[in-house]
Amino acid sequence: MKIAAMVLTACAALTYAASFGLYFVRRREAFERRGLVLVGAGLCLHTAAIVLFWIAYRVPPWSTACGVLAFWSWTAVVVLMVLAARRGMRVLGAFIVPVALMMFAAAFVVSKEPFEMPAGPSPLMAAHIPLVFLSYTAFLYAAVAGALYVAQDRRIKRKGPEAVFGRIPPLEWLERFTVGSLVTGFVVLTLGLALGFAWLSMAGLREGWRDPKIVAISVAWLLYGGLVVARLAAWVRGRRVAVMAVVCFVLVLALLVFIRHAIPEDLPAPATPQAAKEAPGQP
Protein backbone atom coordinates (compact mmCIF):
# COMPACT_ATOMS: atom_id res chain seq x y z
CA MET A 1 0.00 0.00 0.00
CA LYS A 2 2.91 2.34 0.74
CA ILE A 3 4.29 1.73 -2.76
CA ALA A 4 0.90 2.50 -4.29
CA ALA A 5 0.73 5.72 -2.29
CA MET A 6 4.19 6.74 -3.53
CA VAL A 7 3.20 6.03 -7.13
CA LEU A 8 0.04 8.10 -6.78
CA THR A 9 2.03 10.91 -5.19
CA ALA A 10 4.48 10.98 -8.10
CA CYS A 11 1.63 10.90 -10.63
CA ALA A 12 -0.13 13.77 -8.85
CA ALA A 13 3.07 15.85 -8.89
CA LEU A 14 3.59 15.19 -12.60
CA THR A 15 -0.01 16.14 -13.35
CA TYR A 16 0.31 19.42 -11.46
CA ALA A 17 3.56 20.14 -13.31
CA ALA A 18 1.89 19.42 -16.66
CA SER A 19 -0.95 21.85 -15.87
CA PHE A 20 1.58 24.55 -14.96
CA GLY A 21 3.56 23.93 -18.16
CA LEU A 22 0.39 24.19 -20.21
CA TYR A 23 -0.13 27.73 -18.98
CA PHE A 24 3.14 28.93 -20.47
CA VAL A 25 2.73 26.96 -23.70
CA ARG A 26 -0.86 27.87 -24.42
CA ARG A 27 -1.28 30.97 -22.28
CA ARG A 28 -4.28 31.91 -20.21
CA GLU A 29 -7.13 30.69 -22.44
CA ALA A 30 -5.86 27.15 -22.73
CA PHE A 31 -5.04 27.00 -19.03
CA GLU A 32 -8.58 27.98 -18.12
CA ARG A 33 -9.99 25.35 -20.47
CA ARG A 34 -7.57 22.42 -20.14
CA GLY A 35 -5.14 23.28 -17.37
CA LEU A 36 -7.80 23.20 -14.68
CA VAL A 37 -8.89 19.78 -15.92
CA LEU A 38 -5.33 18.58 -15.28
CA VAL A 39 -5.36 20.25 -11.88
CA GLY A 40 -8.58 18.40 -11.04
CA ALA A 41 -7.03 15.11 -12.15
CA GLY A 42 -3.95 15.81 -10.04
CA LEU A 43 -6.19 16.63 -7.08
CA CYS A 44 -7.91 13.25 -7.37
CA LEU A 45 -4.53 11.48 -7.40
CA HIS A 46 -3.32 13.68 -4.55
CA THR A 47 -6.40 12.82 -2.46
CA ALA A 48 -5.97 9.09 -3.08
CA ALA A 49 -2.28 9.30 -2.09
CA ILE A 50 -3.07 11.06 1.20
CA VAL A 51 -5.75 8.48 2.05
CA LEU A 52 -3.40 5.58 1.30
CA PHE A 53 -0.62 7.12 3.39
CA TRP A 54 -3.11 7.61 6.23
CA ILE A 55 -4.10 3.95 6.08
CA ALA A 56 -0.55 2.66 5.60
CA TYR A 57 1.07 4.65 8.43
CA ARG A 58 -2.04 4.69 10.65
CA VAL A 59 -1.67 8.39 11.48
CA PRO A 60 -3.52 11.39 10.00
CA PRO A 61 -1.54 13.47 7.48
CA TRP A 62 -1.13 16.40 9.85
CA SER A 63 0.71 14.20 12.37
CA THR A 64 4.05 14.53 10.52
CA ALA A 65 5.97 17.35 8.84
CA CYS A 66 5.70 15.43 5.57
CA GLY A 67 1.95 15.08 5.95
CA VAL A 68 1.51 18.74 6.90
CA LEU A 69 3.04 19.92 3.62
CA ALA A 70 1.13 17.36 1.57
CA PHE A 71 -2.17 18.24 3.27
CA TRP A 72 -1.55 21.98 3.05
CA SER A 73 -0.86 21.77 -0.69
CA TRP A 74 -4.00 19.63 -1.05
CA THR A 75 -6.06 22.29 0.76
CA ALA A 76 -4.66 25.02 -1.51
CA VAL A 77 -5.66 23.09 -4.65
CA VAL A 78 -9.13 22.33 -3.27
CA VAL A 79 -9.70 26.05 -2.67
CA LEU A 80 -8.42 26.77 -6.18
CA MET A 81 -10.96 24.39 -7.71
CA VAL A 82 -13.73 26.06 -5.71
CA LEU A 83 -12.63 29.54 -6.82
CA ALA A 84 -12.29 28.35 -10.42
CA ALA A 85 -16.08 28.35 -10.65
CA ARG A 86 -15.72 32.12 -11.06
CA ARG A 87 -14.08 32.88 -14.39
CA GLY A 88 -12.15 35.93 -13.21
CA MET A 89 -10.32 33.87 -10.60
CA ARG A 90 -9.16 31.01 -12.81
CA VAL A 91 -5.92 32.76 -13.71
CA LEU A 92 -4.84 32.37 -10.07
CA GLY A 93 -4.28 28.72 -10.86
CA ALA A 94 -1.18 29.58 -12.86
CA PHE A 95 0.38 30.97 -9.68
CA ILE A 96 -1.14 28.75 -6.98
CA VAL A 97 -0.30 25.45 -8.71
CA PRO A 98 3.51 25.97 -8.71
CA VAL A 99 3.41 26.97 -5.03
CA ALA A 100 1.34 23.90 -4.17
CA LEU A 101 3.69 21.79 -6.27
CA MET A 102 6.73 23.09 -4.36
CA MET A 103 5.09 22.30 -1.02
CA PHE A 104 4.12 18.89 -2.35
CA ALA A 105 7.69 18.21 -3.48
CA ALA A 106 9.13 19.44 -0.17
CA ALA A 107 7.04 16.80 1.61
CA PHE A 108 9.42 14.16 0.25
CA VAL A 109 12.48 15.58 2.04
CA VAL A 110 11.14 16.56 5.47
CA SER A 111 10.72 14.32 8.50
CA LYS A 112 8.12 11.56 8.46
CA GLU A 113 8.29 11.01 12.22
CA PRO A 114 4.97 11.71 14.01
CA PHE A 115 4.68 14.85 16.12
CA GLU A 116 4.01 14.60 19.85
CA MET A 117 0.42 15.79 20.24
CA PRO A 118 0.33 17.82 23.50
CA ALA A 119 -3.10 16.59 24.60
CA GLY A 120 -3.97 13.56 22.52
CA PRO A 121 -6.89 13.27 20.08
CA SER A 122 -10.24 14.93 20.78
CA PRO A 123 -13.23 16.39 18.88
CA LEU A 124 -11.84 19.88 19.47
CA MET A 125 -8.56 18.90 17.84
CA ALA A 126 -10.48 17.42 14.91
CA ALA A 127 -12.02 20.88 14.33
CA HIS A 128 -8.93 22.89 15.27
CA ILE A 129 -6.53 21.39 12.71
CA PRO A 130 -8.65 21.84 9.52
CA LEU A 131 -9.41 25.43 10.53
CA VAL A 132 -5.71 26.22 10.91
CA PHE A 133 -4.98 24.71 7.49
CA LEU A 134 -7.81 26.71 5.90
CA SER A 135 -6.51 29.93 7.47
CA TYR A 136 -2.97 29.29 6.22
CA THR A 137 -4.40 28.59 2.77
CA ALA A 138 -6.23 31.93 2.83
CA PHE A 139 -2.94 33.62 3.79
CA LEU A 140 -1.21 31.83 0.91
CA TYR A 141 -3.78 33.23 -1.53
CA ALA A 142 -3.38 36.69 0.00
CA ALA A 143 0.40 36.46 -0.50
CA VAL A 144 0.03 35.35 -4.12
CA ALA A 145 -2.47 38.11 -4.87
CA GLY A 146 -0.20 40.59 -3.10
CA ALA A 147 2.79 39.54 -5.20
CA LEU A 148 0.69 39.90 -8.36
CA TYR A 149 -0.40 43.37 -7.21
CA VAL A 150 3.22 44.45 -6.80
CA ALA A 151 4.16 43.03 -10.23
CA GLN A 152 1.20 44.66 -11.98
CA ASP A 153 1.76 47.99 -10.22
CA ARG A 154 5.42 47.93 -11.22
CA ARG A 155 4.52 47.18 -14.85
CA ILE A 156 1.99 50.01 -14.99
CA LYS A 157 4.35 52.58 -13.47
CA ARG A 158 7.17 51.63 -15.81
CA LYS A 159 4.81 51.18 -18.78
CA GLY A 160 6.27 47.76 -19.37
CA PRO A 161 5.08 45.24 -21.98
CA GLU A 162 1.98 43.17 -21.34
CA ALA A 163 3.44 39.94 -22.71
CA VAL A 164 4.13 38.55 -19.25
CA PHE A 165 1.96 40.48 -16.82
CA GLY A 166 -0.88 41.48 -19.09
CA ARG A 167 -2.90 38.47 -17.91
CA ILE A 168 -2.88 39.61 -14.26
CA PRO A 169 -6.23 41.02 -13.05
CA PRO A 170 -6.61 44.78 -12.40
CA LEU A 171 -5.11 46.34 -9.28
CA GLU A 172 -8.50 47.06 -7.71
CA TRP A 173 -9.53 43.40 -8.02
CA LEU A 174 -6.23 42.20 -6.60
CA GLU A 175 -6.47 44.52 -3.59
CA ARG A 176 -10.03 43.40 -2.82
CA PHE A 177 -9.02 39.77 -3.12
CA THR A 178 -5.94 40.25 -0.93
CA VAL A 179 -7.86 42.03 1.81
CA GLY A 180 -10.72 39.52 1.63
CA SER A 181 -8.29 36.62 1.95
CA LEU A 182 -6.52 38.27 4.89
CA VAL A 183 -9.76 38.91 6.78
CA THR A 184 -11.10 35.43 6.06
CA GLY A 185 -7.84 33.79 7.12
CA PHE A 186 -7.66 35.82 10.33
CA VAL A 187 -11.24 35.02 11.35
CA VAL A 188 -10.77 31.31 10.64
CA LEU A 189 -7.41 31.26 12.45
CA THR A 190 -8.98 33.00 15.47
CA LEU A 191 -11.64 30.31 15.68
CA GLY A 192 -9.07 27.54 15.22
CA LEU A 193 -6.77 29.01 17.86
CA ALA A 194 -9.65 29.36 20.33
CA LEU A 195 -10.56 25.70 19.83
CA GLY A 196 -6.90 24.75 20.30
CA PHE A 197 -6.63 26.53 23.63
CA ALA A 198 -9.98 25.09 24.73
CA TRP A 199 -8.63 21.65 23.83
CA LEU A 200 -5.51 22.18 26.00
CA SER A 201 -7.54 23.64 28.86
CA MET A 202 -9.94 20.69 28.94
CA ALA A 203 -6.95 18.33 28.92
CA GLY A 204 -5.48 20.14 31.94
CA LEU A 205 -2.24 21.09 30.20
CA ARG A 206 -1.10 24.44 31.56
CA GLU A 207 2.25 24.11 29.80
CA GLY A 208 0.73 23.17 26.45
CA TRP A 209 1.14 26.72 25.11
CA ARG A 210 4.90 26.07 24.98
CA ASP A 211 4.43 23.51 22.22
CA PRO A 212 6.25 24.91 19.12
CA LYS A 213 3.23 24.41 16.84
CA ILE A 214 0.98 26.41 19.17
CA VAL A 215 3.59 29.16 19.55
CA ALA A 216 3.85 29.41 15.74
CA ILE A 217 0.07 29.67 15.35
CA SER A 218 -0.14 32.34 18.07
CA VAL A 219 2.59 34.47 16.47
CA ALA A 220 0.87 34.12 13.07
CA TRP A 221 -2.37 35.31 14.69
CA LEU A 222 -0.62 38.40 16.08
CA LEU A 223 1.04 39.22 12.75
CA TYR A 224 -2.09 38.90 10.66
CA GLY A 225 -4.28 40.49 13.30
CA GLY A 226 -2.10 43.59 13.19
CA LEU A 227 -2.20 43.65 9.39
CA VAL A 228 -5.99 43.26 9.25
CA VAL A 229 -6.52 46.01 11.83
CA ALA A 230 -4.12 48.31 9.96
CA ARG A 231 -6.00 47.78 6.69
CA LEU A 232 -9.49 48.12 8.14
CA ALA A 233 -8.40 51.30 9.89
CA ALA A 234 -7.08 52.56 6.52
CA TRP A 235 -3.56 52.98 7.91
CA VAL A 236 -2.21 51.02 4.96
CA ARG A 237 -3.63 50.57 1.48
CA GLY A 238 -2.82 49.28 -1.98
CA ARG A 239 0.83 48.38 -2.51
CA ARG A 240 1.68 48.46 1.21
CA VAL A 241 -1.02 45.91 2.02
CA ALA A 242 0.20 43.71 -0.82
CA VAL A 243 3.83 43.85 0.33
CA MET A 244 2.89 43.20 3.96
CA ALA A 245 0.76 40.21 2.95
CA VAL A 246 3.80 38.68 1.24
CA VAL A 247 6.16 39.54 4.11
CA CYS A 248 3.83 38.12 6.76
CA PHE A 249 3.46 34.87 4.84
CA VAL A 250 7.24 34.50 4.44
CA LEU A 251 7.72 35.19 8.16
CA VAL A 252 5.11 32.61 9.12
CA LEU A 253 6.69 30.00 6.84
CA ALA A 254 10.10 30.68 8.36
CA LEU A 255 8.60 30.47 11.83
CA LEU A 256 6.98 27.12 11.09
CA VAL A 257 10.33 25.77 9.87
CA PHE A 258 12.61 27.11 12.63
CA ILE A 259 10.35 27.34 15.70
CA ARG A 260 11.38 23.89 16.95
CA HIS A 261 15.01 24.98 17.03
CA ALA A 262 14.21 28.20 18.87
CA ILE A 263 12.37 26.57 21.79
CA PRO A 264 14.55 24.45 24.12
CA GLU A 265 13.65 20.79 24.14
CA ASP A 266 13.95 20.46 27.94
CA LEU A 267 10.97 22.69 28.67
CA PRO A 268 8.28 20.82 30.63
CA ALA A 269 5.50 20.10 28.16
CA PRO A 270 3.59 16.89 29.00
CA ALA A 271 2.67 14.87 25.94
CA THR A 272 -0.51 13.32 27.30
CA PRO A 273 -3.21 14.17 29.86
CA GLN A 274 -1.98 11.31 32.05
CA ALA A 275 1.57 12.66 32.03
CA ALA A 276 0.22 16.06 32.96
CA LYS A 277 -1.47 14.64 36.05
CA GLU A 278 1.70 12.90 37.16
CA ALA A 279 3.99 15.91 36.61
CA PRO A 280 5.19 17.71 39.80
CA GLY A 281 3.19 20.74 40.80
CA GLN A 282 0.11 19.74 38.83
CA PRO A 283 -3.22 19.60 40.74
C-alpha positions as CSV (number, residue, x, y, z in Angstrom):
1,M,0.0,0.0,0.0
2,K,2.9,2.3,0.7
3,I,4.3,1.7,-2.8
4,A,0.9,2.5,-4.3
5,A,0.7,5.7,-2.3
6,M,4.2,6.7,-3.5
7,V,3.2,6.0,-7.1
8,L,0.0,8.1,-6.8
9,T,2.0,10.9,-5.2
10,A,4.5,11.0,-8.1
11,C,1.6,10.9,-10.6
12,A,-0.1,13.8,-8.9
13,A,3.1,15.9,-8.9
14,L,3.6,15.2,-12.6
15,T,0.0,16.1,-13.4
16,Y,0.3,19.4,-11.5
17,A,3.6,20.1,-13.3
18,A,1.9,19.4,-16.7
19,S,-0.9,21.9,-15.9
20,F,1.6,24.5,-15.0
21,G,3.6,23.9,-18.2
22,L,0.4,24.2,-20.2
23,Y,-0.1,27.7,-19.0
24,F,3.1,28.9,-20.5
25,V,2.7,27.0,-23.7
26,R,-0.9,27.9,-24.4
27,R,-1.3,31.0,-22.3
28,R,-4.3,31.9,-20.2
29,E,-7.1,30.7,-22.4
30,A,-5.9,27.1,-22.7
31,F,-5.0,27.0,-19.0
32,E,-8.6,28.0,-18.1
33,R,-10.0,25.3,-20.5
34,R,-7.6,22.4,-20.1
35,G,-5.1,23.3,-17.4
36,L,-7.8,23.2,-14.7
37,V,-8.9,19.8,-15.9
38,L,-5.3,18.6,-15.3
39,V,-5.4,20.3,-11.9
40,G,-8.6,18.4,-11.0
41,A,-7.0,15.1,-12.1
42,G,-4.0,15.8,-10.0
43,L,-6.2,16.6,-7.1
44,C,-7.9,13.2,-7.4
45,L,-4.5,11.5,-7.4
46,H,-3.3,13.7,-4.5
47,T,-6.4,12.8,-2.5
48,A,-6.0,9.1,-3.1
49,A,-2.3,9.3,-2.1
50,I,-3.1,11.1,1.2
51,V,-5.7,8.5,2.0
52,L,-3.4,5.6,1.3
53,F,-0.6,7.1,3.4
54,W,-3.1,7.6,6.2
55,I,-4.1,4.0,6.1
56,A,-0.6,2.7,5.6
57,Y,1.1,4.6,8.4
58,R,-2.0,4.7,10.6
59,V,-1.7,8.4,11.5
60,P,-3.5,11.4,10.0
61,P,-1.5,13.5,7.5
62,W,-1.1,16.4,9.9
63,S,0.7,14.2,12.4
64,T,4.1,14.5,10.5
65,A,6.0,17.3,8.8
66,C,5.7,15.4,5.6
67,G,1.9,15.1,5.9
68,V,1.5,18.7,6.9
69,L,3.0,19.9,3.6
70,A,1.1,17.4,1.6
71,F,-2.2,18.2,3.3
72,W,-1.6,22.0,3.0
73,S,-0.9,21.8,-0.7
74,W,-4.0,19.6,-1.1
75,T,-6.1,22.3,0.8
76,A,-4.7,25.0,-1.5
77,V,-5.7,23.1,-4.6
78,V,-9.1,22.3,-3.3
79,V,-9.7,26.1,-2.7
80,L,-8.4,26.8,-6.2
81,M,-11.0,24.4,-7.7
82,V,-13.7,26.1,-5.7
83,L,-12.6,29.5,-6.8
84,A,-12.3,28.3,-10.4
85,A,-16.1,28.4,-10.6
86,R,-15.7,32.1,-11.1
87,R,-14.1,32.9,-14.4
88,G,-12.2,35.9,-13.2
89,M,-10.3,33.9,-10.6
90,R,-9.2,31.0,-12.8
91,V,-5.9,32.8,-13.7
92,L,-4.8,32.4,-10.1
93,G,-4.3,28.7,-10.9
94,A,-1.2,29.6,-12.9
95,F,0.4,31.0,-9.7
96,I,-1.1,28.7,-7.0
97,V,-0.3,25.5,-8.7
98,P,3.5,26.0,-8.7
99,V,3.4,27.0,-5.0
100,A,1.3,23.9,-4.2
101,L,3.7,21.8,-6.3
102,M,6.7,23.1,-4.4
103,M,5.1,22.3,-1.0
104,F,4.1,18.9,-2.3
105,A,7.7,18.2,-3.5
106,A,9.1,19.4,-0.2
107,A,7.0,16.8,1.6
108,F,9.4,14.2,0.3
109,V,12.5,15.6,2.0
110,V,11.1,16.6,5.5
111,S,10.7,14.3,8.5
112,K,8.1,11.6,8.5
113,E,8.3,11.0,12.2
114,P,5.0,11.7,14.0
115,F,4.7,14.9,16.1
116,E,4.0,14.6,19.8
117,M,0.4,15.8,20.2
118,P,0.3,17.8,23.5
119,A,-3.1,16.6,24.6
120,G,-4.0,13.6,22.5
121,P,-6.9,13.3,20.1
122,S,-10.2,14.9,20.8
123,P,-13.2,16.4,18.9
124,L,-11.8,19.9,19.5
125,M,-8.6,18.9,17.8
126,A,-10.5,17.4,14.9
127,A,-12.0,20.9,14.3
128,H,-8.9,22.9,15.3
129,I,-6.5,21.4,12.7
130,P,-8.6,21.8,9.5
131,L,-9.4,25.4,10.5
132,V,-5.7,26.2,10.9
133,F,-5.0,24.7,7.5
134,L,-7.8,26.7,5.9
135,S,-6.5,29.9,7.5
136,Y,-3.0,29.3,6.2
137,T,-4.4,28.6,2.8
138,A,-6.2,31.9,2.8
139,F,-2.9,33.6,3.8
140,L,-1.2,31.8,0.9
141,Y,-3.8,33.2,-1.5
142,A,-3.4,36.7,0.0
143,A,0.4,36.5,-0.5
144,V,0.0,35.3,-4.1
145,A,-2.5,38.1,-4.9
146,G,-0.2,40.6,-3.1
147,A,2.8,39.5,-5.2
148,L,0.7,39.9,-8.4
149,Y,-0.4,43.4,-7.2
150,V,3.2,44.5,-6.8
151,A,4.2,43.0,-10.2
152,Q,1.2,44.7,-12.0
153,D,1.8,48.0,-10.2
154,R,5.4,47.9,-11.2
155,R,4.5,47.2,-14.9
156,I,2.0,50.0,-15.0
157,K,4.3,52.6,-13.5
158,R,7.2,51.6,-15.8
159,K,4.8,51.2,-18.8
160,G,6.3,47.8,-19.4
161,P,5.1,45.2,-22.0
162,E,2.0,43.2,-21.3
163,A,3.4,39.9,-22.7
164,V,4.1,38.6,-19.2
165,F,2.0,40.5,-16.8
166,G,-0.9,41.5,-19.1
167,R,-2.9,38.5,-17.9
168,I,-2.9,39.6,-14.3
169,P,-6.2,41.0,-13.1
170,P,-6.6,44.8,-12.4
171,L,-5.1,46.3,-9.3
172,E,-8.5,47.1,-7.7
173,W,-9.5,43.4,-8.0
174,L,-6.2,42.2,-6.6
175,E,-6.5,44.5,-3.6
176,R,-10.0,43.4,-2.8
177,F,-9.0,39.8,-3.1
178,T,-5.9,40.3,-0.9
179,V,-7.9,42.0,1.8
180,G,-10.7,39.5,1.6
181,S,-8.3,36.6,2.0
182,L,-6.5,38.3,4.9
183,V,-9.8,38.9,6.8
184,T,-11.1,35.4,6.1
185,G,-7.8,33.8,7.1
186,F,-7.7,35.8,10.3
187,V,-11.2,35.0,11.3
188,V,-10.8,31.3,10.6
189,L,-7.4,31.3,12.5
190,T,-9.0,33.0,15.5
191,L,-11.6,30.3,15.7
192,G,-9.1,27.5,15.2
193,L,-6.8,29.0,17.9
194,A,-9.7,29.4,20.3
195,L,-10.6,25.7,19.8
196,G,-6.9,24.8,20.3
197,F,-6.6,26.5,23.6
198,A,-10.0,25.1,24.7
199,W,-8.6,21.7,23.8
200,L,-5.5,22.2,26.0
201,S,-7.5,23.6,28.9
202,M,-9.9,20.7,28.9
203,A,-7.0,18.3,28.9
204,G,-5.5,20.1,31.9
205,L,-2.2,21.1,30.2
206,R,-1.1,24.4,31.6
207,E,2.3,24.1,29.8
208,G,0.7,23.2,26.4
209,W,1.1,26.7,25.1
210,R,4.9,26.1,25.0
211,D,4.4,23.5,22.2
212,P,6.2,24.9,19.1
213,K,3.2,24.4,16.8
214,I,1.0,26.4,19.2
215,V,3.6,29.2,19.5
216,A,3.9,29.4,15.7
217,I,0.1,29.7,15.3
218,S,-0.1,32.3,18.1
219,V,2.6,34.5,16.5
220,A,0.9,34.1,13.1
221,W,-2.4,35.3,14.7
222,L,-0.6,38.4,16.1
223,L,1.0,39.2,12.7
224,Y,-2.1,38.9,10.7
225,G,-4.3,40.5,13.3
226,G,-2.1,43.6,13.2
227,L,-2.2,43.6,9.4
228,V,-6.0,43.3,9.3
229,V,-6.5,46.0,11.8
230,A,-4.1,48.3,10.0
231,R,-6.0,47.8,6.7
232,L,-9.5,48.1,8.1
233,A,-8.4,51.3,9.9
234,A,-7.1,52.6,6.5
235,W,-3.6,53.0,7.9
236,V,-2.2,51.0,5.0
237,R,-3.6,50.6,1.5
238,G,-2.8,49.3,-2.0
239,R,0.8,48.4,-2.5
240,R,1.7,48.5,1.2
241,V,-1.0,45.9,2.0
242,A,0.2,43.7,-0.8
243,V,3.8,43.9,0.3
244,M,2.9,43.2,4.0
245,A,0.8,40.2,3.0
246,V,3.8,38.7,1.2
247,V,6.2,39.5,4.1
248,C,3.8,38.1,6.8
249,F,3.5,34.9,4.8
250,V,7.2,34.5,4.4
251,L,7.7,35.2,8.2
252,V,5.1,32.6,9.1
253,L,6.7,30.0,6.8
254,A,10.1,30.7,8.4
255,L,8.6,30.5,11.8
256,L,7.0,27.1,11.1
257,V,10.3,25.8,9.9
258,F,12.6,27.1,12.6
259,I,10.4,27.3,15.7
260,R,11.4,23.9,16.9
261,H,15.0,25.0,17.0
262,A,14.2,28.2,18.9
263,I,12.4,26.6,21.8
264,P,14.6,24.5,24.1
265,E,13.7,20.8,24.1
266,D,13.9,20.5,27.9
267,L,11.0,22.7,28.7
268,P,8.3,20.8,30.6
269,A,5.5,20.1,28.2
270,P,3.6,16.9,29.0
271,A,2.7,14.9,25.9
272,T,-0.5,13.3,27.3
273,P,-3.2,14.2,29.9
274,Q,-2.0,11.3,32.1
275,A,1.6,12.7,32.0
276,A,0.2,16.1,33.0
277,K,-1.5,14.6,36.0
278,E,1.7,12.9,37.2
279,A,4.0,15.9,36.6
280,P,5.2,17.7,39.8
281,G,3.2,20.7,40.8
282,Q,0.1,19.7,38.8
283,P,-3.2,19.6,40.7
